Amino acid sequence: MTDRIFIKGLALHAYHGVMPHEAKVGQTFTIDLDLDIDLSDAARSDKVNDTVSYDQVATRATEAFNSQRFRLIEAAAGRVADAILSAFPRVLSVAVTIHKPHAPIAATFNDVGVTLVRGRQKS
C-alpha cells in the first residue's frame, strides 16, 4: 500500500522514563505517526467517512500516550500503535516514532527515540 496519512510533531508533556526526576518533572515528547491506509475511496468521494480523521487519530494517540506512566518509550509507542489499530479499522499498519529530546544521556545529541511499526494480524 502506498497511501498514507501522517501526523508529525505531536508535542505532549508526560512523565515517562526510568529516572526518578523524569517521573517528577516530566518532559515534552514529540510523536510522529504514519498510517498506511487505502485512500482510494476518499480520493473519489471527497467524504470524511471514507478516511480517518486526523483529529481523532491525534486524540487517540494522546489518550494512549498519557494513559499511564511508562518507564520505556518503547512501551508507550506500543500502546499508541495498539490504540490506533484498535480504533481505526481502515488503518492497515502504523509507524509510531517517539522523540525524547531531553533524554538523560551524558552526551551531546540532537534527538533520541524509537520507532515501532505494527500492522493487523492476518487471519
N, C-alpha and C positions, 0 to 999 in steps of 0.2 A: 504494500500500500504506500502510495506517495503523498496522500493528502494528510495535512497536519494542521492542528490548532496549537498555538503556543502562547504561553504567558511567561514573560521574562522579568525578573527583578521584583518579584513579590516580596516586599520587606516586612518581616514580622519580628517583634520583640518576644523573646522567650527565655526560659531558664534551663535550657538543655546543656548538658556537659558533665564530665566526670569530676571536675574540680569543685570543692565546696563553694568558692566565691561565685562560680557560674550559676549555682542554684539561688544564690542570694541576690546578686546584682542583675544577672541576665545579660543579654546582648541581642543585637539585631542580626538576624539571619536573612539571607536572600534565597528565594526559591525560584527555580526555573522549571516550567512544565512543558513537555512536548507530548501531545496526544496524537496517536495515529488513529485516523477516523476516515471513513468513506464519506466524502463531502459531495458526491455527485448529485444526490437528491437535493441538497441545499443549493447547489450551484444552479440547478434547473428551476427550482420552485421559488427561491428567494424567501423561504419561510423559516423562521427560527425553530419550528418544530422538527425540521429536518437536519438539525445540527445539535450542538450542545452550547449552552450559554456560558460565555467567558465569566460572567459574574457568578454564576452558580458553581463553576469549576473553582474559581478563586475562593469563594466562601467555603466550599467543601474542603479544599486543601488547608485553609486557615484553621477550620474546626479540628481537622485531624492532627495538624501540627501542634496545636495548643491543647489537645485533649488530655495530655498528661506531661509530666516532666520526663524527658528521655535522657539517659546518660550518653547514648551514642546517636549521632545524627543518622547513622545507618538505619537504626530502628525508627527514627522519625520519618525518614524517607520512605521506608517500607509501609508505615501507617498511612502516609499520604497516598502512595500508589494504590494500596488496597482500597482506600476510601473512594478514589476517583473511579476505579474499575467497578466498584460496587454500586456507585450512584449513577453512572452513565453507561448503560448497556451498549451504546453506539461506539464507545471508545474500544478499539481493538488492543492497543497497548499504550503504556505511558512511561515516559522517562522523567524522573524526578531528580533534579540536581539541587542540593542544598549547599550553599556557600556559607562558610563560617569565617569571616574575615578577621575576627578578633580571637581566633583560637589561641589557647595558652601554649605557644610554641616558642622556645628560646632561639628564635631566628628571625631574620627579616624576610617577609614574604608578602606577596600581593593578595593571595587568596588561598583557601584550602577548603575542601569539601568532598562530597561524594555524589555519584550519580547511580541510581538504580533504574533498571528497565524491567518492567513487569507487563505481562500480557495475559490474555484469557487462556485458561486451560482448555485444551481440545478434548471433547468428549469421545 
